[in-house]
Amino acid sequence: MNSSLAIETRSLTRSFGSKSAVRGLNLQVPAGSIYGFLGPNGAGKTTTIRLILGLLRPSSGYVFLAGREIKAATAYQELRGVGTLVETPSLYANLTGRENLEVARRLLDVPVSQIGTALNLMDLTADADRTVRSYSMGMRQRLGLARACLGEPRILILDEPTNGLDPEGVRDLRKLLRQLASEHGVTVFLSSHLLSEIDQMAEYIGILRQGELIYQGELRGLRKYQRELYIRVDLPARALEVLKASGWATEAQDDGSLRVLLAAEPESAGVARVLVQAGIGVYELHSPKPSLEELFLQLVEHPEVAYA
Amino acid sequence: MRDFFHASSAELLKLRRTLALRLAIVAPLIIVLLQLGIYMVRGDEVAEREANPMLGYVQIIFTLWTVVFLPFYASLVASLLADLEHRGQNWSFLLTLPVDRRCLYAAKWSAGAALLLLSSVVLWLSTEGSAFLVRQAHPAWHNVAFPFGVLTTHTLLSLLATSLLFSVQMWISLRFRSFMVGLSVAITGILVNIILLPHGLMLADSLIPWAMPATTIAPHSPYRLLATVWGVLGGILTMIAACQLMSRREYR
């Protein structure tokens, strides 16, 4: 157990029948950080979140929140200081926005003043006295987030929080989460399929594939795994032979350039050296900065290349 | 206990603008208004035929209430309260709060019990009010005493005897997401009650949850107390067992 971690799992495994939804997961979410939890549909993200929150019991392994172990039977005791939004915002359509927050407030036993603050935070004050039945999807999402913020949580666990939000709402949420993390030291753990959002918000990411964590660490660390190098040379056919013979996966592009897949960024220098030694003139070496989406797809589709 | 009070207070708030709350007022009024309508038209005729027409007036209302309306309403309340959470997937919110899960479930019971109490109070008041109107409309009823004791005893015992059926229905409704499961069980139970009732199988009626409220209003029945005590004790024990078991369930 590491006290600098807000969320930690150790060898966390959960099976449904013979199928493992999550296998040997070792999540490490630093306190006060924004942690993006990524993975394709069915990778086990929601199962992981439910395990963390004690909604599901692990088949084996452990979950720690702020250094304290979560056990399903007594999970509620450790959940004080944790705000959640799991999947769609679960709200009472017959109640107004304010009443929905009041339900949560009574359960959390926090001061009434926090309702106004939460409504204000999510720009819902003007619509607070309308029943949720008449809310748009984006407003429901904002209300769910306002509710997650009640009780001034130290950890926020958000499953797809940008669902249904318009671009302005997404921008405001991004700003809010950054502010909560940087100014109030709140740890934000968010899963999202919107990679661009994670790219702009998260400092740390975890990538899940078929129930296993295939990458965890700083987002900028992931960028060090530069995979592609585009080169222009005077003898493309000869260069293709040389590079393949040297063990680099290389393919010719339609525009006459060559695309080389690298295991690590420093290999770029090696490629240049081999080509020059073979008497091939190198015009251009270009290594485009991949987006998180490209890195994510590479990791998910070719994890063996990523960690070669 | 603190958790329970907080959860109960939240449950009561959740009842706003719900069908369950509206029905708590409308369901007893339907019976009383039907009975009032009939007696406004045929009140004199009844007064000639019966020694204490007011007792008959109350007894008919309570027969309709305890044989069909109360068992069905209690079952419907259980289904509607559970559906508030199932429909909006609110369990994923409730069960991740720092509140003892047993208290969350027990609070559901308390909200349902509050609605049943409200419907019984509405029935008590409206029966009394409607009897006053019948008396005003028919001179033959002017000197007939109103059976307050019978009305109060019937209201109280039938309410208490409903505890077991409500607990069973609540458990089923919380356990299964489908609204139909709880209602199917309720309809089956009420049909069994209707089939058994004419046969005078009072001991059986006093043990079957859906028949117990009707047993408590049977005049001179030796099983009234049994149905009431079994209803209350069974209801509490079922609630405790259900809360314990539900709190250990996983939410998928």
Boltz contact constraints between the chains, C-beta under 6 A:
constraints:
  - contact:
      token1: [A, 53]
      token2: [B, 96]
      max_distance: 6.0
  - contact:
      token1: [A, 55]
      token2: [B, 95]
      max_distance: 6.0
  - contact:
      token1: [A, 55]
      token2: [B, 251]
      max_distance: 6.0
  - contact:
      token1: [A, 56]
      token2: [B, 250]
      max_distance: 6.0
  - contact:
      token1: [A, 76]
      token2: [B, 98]
      max_distance: 6.0
  - contact:
      token1: [A, 76]
      token2: [B, 99]
      max_distance: 6.0
  - contact:
      token1: [A, 76]
      token2: [B, 100]
      max_distance: 6.0
  - contact:
      token1: [A, 79]
      token2: [B, 96]
      max_distance: 6.0
  - contact:
      token1: [A, 79]
      token2: [B, 98]
      max_distance: 6.0
  - contact:
      token1: [A, 80]
      token2: [B, 98]
      max_distance: 6.0
  - contact:
      token1: [A, 84]
      token2: [B, 96]
      max_distance: 6.0
  - contact:
      token1: [A, 86]
      token2: [B, 92]
      max_distance: 6.0
  - contact:
      token1: [A, 90]
      token2: [B, 88]
      max_distance: 6.0
  - contact:
      token1: [A, 90]
      token2: [B, 89]
      max_distance: 6.0
  - contact:
      token1: [A, 90]
      token2: [B, 90]
      max_distance: 6.0
  - contact:
      token1: [A, 90]
      token2: [B, 92]
      max_distance: 6.0
  - contact:
      token1: [A, 90]
      token2: [B, 93]
      max_distance: 6.0
  - contact:
      token1: [A, 91]
      token2: [B, 88]
      max_distance: 6.0
  - contact:
      token1: [A, 92]
      token2: [B, 14]
      max_distance: 6.0
  - contact:
      token1: [A, 94]
      token2: [B, 17]
      max_distance: 6.0
  - contact:
      token1: [A, 94]
      token2: [B, 18]
      max_distance: 6.0
  - contact:
      token1: [A, 103]
      token2: [B, 10]
      max_distance: 6.0
  - contact:
      token1: [A, 103]
      token2: [B, 13]
      max_distance: 6.0
  - contact:
      token1: [A, 106]
      token2: [B, 6]
      max_distance: 6.0
  - contact:
      token1: [A, 106]
      token2: [B, 9]
      max_distance: 6.0
  - contact:
      token1: [A, 106]
      token2: [B, 10]
      max_distance: 6.0
  - contact:
      token1: [A, 107]
      token2: [B, 6]
      max_distance: 6.0
  - contact:
      token1: [A, 107]
      token2: [B, 10]
      max_distance: 6.0
  - contact:
      token1: [A, 107]
      token2: [B, 97]
      max_distance: 6.0
  - contact:
      token1: [A, 107]
      token2: [B, 99]
      max_distance: 6.0
  - contact:
      token1: [A, 109]
      token2: [B, 6]
      max_distance: 6.0
